Amino acid sequence: MNSLPEQESRVEVYVTTDTSAAPHKTDEDKLYVMYDAANPDAGKLYFTQAEWDAFVAGVKDGEFDIDDYGNFIQNP
């Protein structure tokens, strides 16, 4: 069975009220910031509350599930 190669990464999320790093979202009260703590220079993703809620709902619904080969699993 082929599987994805082991990669050193660690996804972390924090909440910030400093929205200056995401100028297109400066009107927000807070942002959820997701990044790879093992490679912090790789960039960050900034989510509003509504975007974060939609992302979490997608995770719970299996929208991001992958098989042993790294392919998205098509859920009905």
TAWOGI-V109775 format. One record per run of one state. SS is the DSSP state (H for helix, E for strand, C for the rest). FROM is the first residue (numbers start at 1). LEN is the number of residues. If there is no record, write none. Layout:
# TAWOGI-V109775
ss-><SS;SS>
from-><FROM;FROM>
len-><LEN;LEN>
This chain:
# TAWOGI-V109775
ss-><C;E;C;H;C;E;H;C;E;C;H;C;E;C;E;C>
from-><1;11;17;23;26;31;37;43;44;48;49;61;66;67;72;73>
len-><10;6;6;3;5;6;6;1;4;1;12;5;1;5;1;4>
